[in-house]
Amino acid sequence: MAEKDSTTHSDKKESTDTALGPMDVVRAARDQLAELTGVTAEGVSSLARNEGGDGWALTVEVLELERVPDTASLLASYEVTVDDQGTLTGYRRVRRYERGRSDRT
């Protein structure tokens, strides 16, 4: 006879509510940043756990001003921090640049 799992549905939900995986963190950060700033998130260029493992730090690339041609559009990089549940805890713009320009080395 198979043993019955004593873990309830609410126990499983509670454990998943405490920490999101990287993909869920990225989705939550992009959505919240877009809602707060009114700009469209183009992508995420970095993702790392905060020191101490108490949340995440991301760099999100956003479209700030669409121009024609598209290579002249203005993009910006935002540093975003979220907690383990995916709630945005802070953001700031760290860079603004034209889409068609690369970083100088």
N, C-alpha and C positions, 0 to 999 in steps of 0.2 A: 504494500500500500504506500502511495506517495505521501511525503510529508506536506502538510499544508503551510503555505507561506503566511507568517503572522504579521507581515507588514501590511498596513492598511493603505488605501488610496491616499488618504490625507497625509500619511507619513511620507509617501513617495513624493507628493506634491510639495511638501514642506522642504524636502531635501533639494529639489530642483529649483525652488524659489530662492534659495540662499546664494547660489552662484550660477551665473549664466556662462555658457561656452563662448568662445571667441566670435563665432558668426552671429550669435544673438546680441552680443555686446556691440558689434559693428552696426547691425541693423538699428538697434535702439539709439545709439549715439548719432547716427546719420539722421534719423527721423526727428529726434529732439532738437538737434542743431538747426535743421531746416525749419522747424516750427518756430523756434525762437528768433532766428535771423531773417527768415523769409527768402533765403537763397537755396539753390538746388545743390545737393551734395553730388559731386562727380565721382568720388572714390575715396578710399582710405589708403594713405601712403605709409602709415606705420601703426603698429599695435603692440603694446607691451603691458605686462602687469606692473602696477605701481610697486615701489619698494615696500616691503612688508606684506605684499600680496593682498592689499585691502582695496582693490579696484583696478581700473585699467586706464591707460593713457593712450590716446590716439591722435594722429594727425589726419585731418579730413580736408580734402581738396574740394572747394566749392566754386560754382560759377557765379561771380558777382555782377558782371555786366556783359551781356551778349552783344557782340558786334559782327558786322559783315566786313570783310571775310572772317570766318570763325577763328582764324589764327590770331586775330586782333582782340578777341574776347578777353576780359579780365577775370583771372582766377585768383583765389586766395587760399592760403593754408591756415587752418585753425587747429590749435592744440586744444583737445577736448579731454576731460576727465569724467569717468563714470564710476559708480560704485559697483559692487558685485551683483546687484540686482538690475544693473543697466540704467540706473537713474543718473542723468547728467548732473554733475556736481560743479562743473566750471568749464569755461571756454574762453579763448582769446585768439584774435587774428595775429599771426606772426609773420606773414609774408603776403604780398600782393604782386602779381606778375601777369604778363600777357601770355596767352596759351602758346604762341609760336616761339617763345624765347626759352632758352635753356639756362640753367644755373652757370655762373662763371666759376671756374675752378682755380 
